Amino acid sequence: MAQGYADADGGGGIGLADAMNVALAAVYGTDLMFTTDRHFRMVRPLTGHQAFRLLPDDL
């Protein structure tokens, strides 16, 4: 999953912790992400949702 976003964040990729958050969201079947990292706007959920809803920004 992280390899698909290797060019993200100026070429630094999304990192292991962010990739794990995306994987955990898939396990729980959610599109909600509690974070202040706005780069999750470019990451597509593995659950079939079109985009993550970032909390608290998308309340």
N, C-alpha and C positions, 0 to 999 in steps of 0.2 A: 504494500500500500504506500509506504513512504517513498519508494523508488519512483512511483508515478508522479510525485510532486518534487522531484529533485531540483527543478529550476525555481521553485518557490522561495520566497523570502530572500531575493537577491542571489540565488544560487546555493543558499545554505540548506535548502530542503525544509521539510516541516519538523523533522526530528522524531526521535523515538517516543517521547512522552506524548506529543500531539498525535502521532500515529496510533498509539495505544488508546487515546481518548476516542478516536474515530472507531477503532475496533470495538471498544466497550459500548459505544452508542449502538453499534450494529447488533451486538449480543443482546442488548436490552430493547432493541427495536424502536429506538427513539431518534428524533431529529433535534432534540434540545441539547444545547451545550452551554454550561455555565462557565463563561470565560470573558476576559477582556481582550484576548488576542483576536484581532479583527481578520487575521489571515485565514481564519476558519471560514470566511465568506467564500473563498475560492475552492475550498475542499468540498467535494461531493460526498454525502453520506453513502454508506454501503447498504442502506436499508431500502433504497428505491425512492426516498424523498428527494425533492429537487434541490434542497439546500438545508443547511443547519439553521435553526433558529437560535440566535445567540442571546443568552440572558446575562445581564439585565437589559441590554440594549433593545431587544425586540419585545419588551413587555407591552 
